[in-house]
Amino acid sequence: MKRHLPVFVALVAAFVGGFGIQALGVPHSPVAAQPTTIPDSPPRADPSATPTQFDGVVGKVMPSVVSVDAVKPTTTKGRPAEESGSGVLMKFDGFRGVFAVTNNHVVDGSRASDITVVLNDGRILIPDRVWVDPPSDVAVLSLTADDLPAAELGDSDKLKPGHWVLAFGSPLGFNHTVTHGIISAKERGQVSINNTIRIKEFLQSDAAINPGSSGGPLADASGRIVGINTAIASGGNPTSTFAGISFSIPINLVKRVGKELLEKGSVTRGYLGMQMAPMLDAQTALKLGLTRLRGAAIESTHPNGPAAKAGLVAGDVIQKVGGLEVRDENHFINIVGALPPGEQIRLTVWRNKQARSIDMTVAEWPVARR
């Protein structure tokens, strides 16, 4: 297996191999300033995807952007710490009212009464209740106020590399900031912020975000929210500021997580009990008898887990879950996490240079609920 260089994330700047990633909440501090035919002429670009329309997008999105300040538990020095981030006002299908969504790492450990949400119109609100999901780094805050301007939500599955995006938030304490860029890649899984965050489908963009941008929205060129800004690759920069690579949680994941938090208070995830190996390289794939770089290789199975009970072993390559082809280990982790516990599934597994089918039952991811 090819041991590709992982990209590490820490809640404070962390550098591994000269490369680091930082989550974007910041300690609170005041800032002084805030048959193909060839057409005769090239096809016209969609006007909604051109930079000249960004002022309209900003006017549409900015009213729903909020800043979030949270007082954290007392530090080892005996003083409370404060974290500043951003957020966005959203609605969830099936639930009345408007909620503020931000990153868990912005509010983690704080009571609702220790969190303040400042709206774009200057109103200051204290959330009634807070729901958090550390594995996805999503937090949902219940607000009671009139005329809360919820953002329009988009479909992050429809994003493609090259699409224009705008990032909103309060980087370095400068409220009401907007930057722009393009989607650079999707489903980035080689990103680890800390031991609790398990998301394997980050959107990567080059829209400039910095500490304090955590939880702010990423919008498409039509002003629909497609992601929640979460982390940056520091590139070894000792100041841990933007180095050209930003990571955002896809809004479709936020919708699913947020709705489940509101319904049940926690998020249930599928579990098969296996450790996946890093990405296959071409040489290893050929040795295994594979002709395409597709699939997720098993590095080990957990004793008494569903995979071990079903007979899966280290070296097996998962090619399909049901009829869905597995692209790589991160894609497989995403698929499994979305499976409901108790569901019967059939895996197509490559072993000894031939494919075989293995049936198994999905278990619940064994993590302590908060």
Beta strands, then each sheet from edge to edge (+ up, - down):
strand 1: 7-10
strand 2: 21-23
strand 3: 26-27
strand 4: 65-74
strand 5: 80-90
strand 6: 99-103
strand 7: 115-118
strand 8: 124-125
strand 9: 129-133
strand 10: 138-142
strand 11: 164-169
strand 12: 177-188
strand 13: 191-192
strand 14: 202-205
strand 15: 217-220
strand 16: 225-233
strand 17: 246-250
strand 18: 270-271
strand 19: 274-276
strand 20: 296-301
strand 21: 317-321
strand 22: 324-325
strand 23: 344-351
strand 24: 354-361
strand 25: 363-364
sheet 1: 13+ 1+ 2+ 16- 15+ 11- 12+ 14- 17+
sheet 2: 3+ 5- 4+ 7- 8+
sheet 3: 3+ 5- 6+ 10- 9+
sheet 4: 18+ 25-
sheet 5: 19+ 20- 21+ 22-
sheet 6: 19+ 20- 21+ 23- 24+
end
